[in-house]
Amino acid sequence: MTVESPKEAPVKFPSPLVRELRGARHVAVLTGAGISAESGIPTFRDAMTGLWAKFRPEDLATPEAFRRDPRRVWEWYEWRRELVARARPNPGHLALVELARRVPRMDLFTQNVDGLHQRAGSRDVLELHGNITRDRCFDNDHPADPGSRSEETPPRCRRCGSFMRPDVVWFGERLPERELEAAWESAARCDLFLSVGTSGAVQPVASLVDLARHGGATVVIVNPDASVFSARDRIVLQGPSGRILPALLAETWPERRSSP
Ligand code: OAD
């Protein structure tokens, strides 16, 4: 079932979805770059504006790229950090903060490294691909020394002298165990799985949706791009998350309009 959200019309949601969400015990939410698009942060694969449409991942987001040219990789991440610092959470992020208040259990796991969920007020966010605002050293994962940063580019680790790198997951690297296991458990046991703003192009995160389906959860996809959806997706909310998510909460909990 696909719900399209043309810009001007109010979004109407299938009543089964509204009922399921209102009665949900455990909602698992997976987000991708799309939820931050309305905050002005480029996604990766959107044809014209995506980062991977302009740069090659293998040149910038792999350990080999960093070994080859640490300065170039570090400077690309500094450019992305500035974008993130200027960005603000959008209504999509804020709607997920509200959703967490409305259901008995909500787990939020994100592929995004921008920290916007936390800045919106979400707690216990599981960052499956790390966080661009943190650094660690390349050789030993020593965290950055908050006090000072060496003058070099990239800066050097105060403890072992190796280059610092952003604390994000690069292609070919393992995801953080604790976060991934928690996301696995949540997807397998939830009764409603909300996938927001992800192309589902990168494993192992992309498998979480199938895990939720096999666990019997209702899967809801929020994305303006119809090509992301598969026939198995029961409920597709086609539109930008900054518009869809607040409207979904308003329809599911109309009383919220009166309460703060
Ligand atoms: P992608 O760029 O692959 O996909 C972004 C998705 O967001 C697309 O399907 C868009 O249609 C959708 N989108 C765009 N604007 C939107 C909006 N306003 N509301 C909702 N959806 C919108 O980004 P991810 O799926 O997050 O990993 O990519 C997953 C991983 O691949 C990233 O974490 C990154 C990337 O390479 C690494 O670099 C390891």
Boltz pocket constraint, residues with backbone or C-beta under 6 A from the ligand:
constraints:
  - pocket:
      binder: B
      contacts: [[A, 31], [A, 32], [A, 33], [A, 34], [A, 35], [A, 37], [A, 38], [A, 43], [A, 44], [A, 45], [A, 46], [A, 50], [A, 57], [A, 61], [A, 111], [A, 112], [A, 129], [A, 169], [A, 170], [A, 171], [A, 196], [A, 197], [A, 198], [A, 199], [A, 200], [A, 201], [A, 202], [A, 222], [A, 223], [A, 224], [A, 225], [A, 228], [A, 239], [A, 240], [A, 241], [A, 242]]
      max_distance: 6.0
